[in-house]
Every structure is written in structure tokens, then in C-alpha cells.
């Protein structure tokens, strides 16, 4: 019997988090890019902001 999807842990790959942030912006037009980046805890290269 196959294992359920909840059995597998969430893959914390940066590519998946970038994809989810992009989908969030597409689904919710009021979501800005910076809010989506903060929501999924993505640090942009060269970002000088503190957490």
C-alpha cells in the first residue's frame, strides 16, 4: 500500500518556496512581491535587511 502524502516531510528547497511565492502573487493580486518573499522566508541575494 502506498504511503500517504502526509508521511513525506515538506521539501524545504528554495525552488519550491520561490514557486509558492510566485503562485501566491498570481492568485492574490494584492500580494506584493516583497510580502510574498517575507511570507515564505526567502532571502534575496544581496538583501541587506535584517530579519
Secondary structure, DSSP 8 states (H G I E B T S, - for coil): ----GGGS-----HHHHHHHHHHHHHH-TT--HHHHHHHTT---TT-----
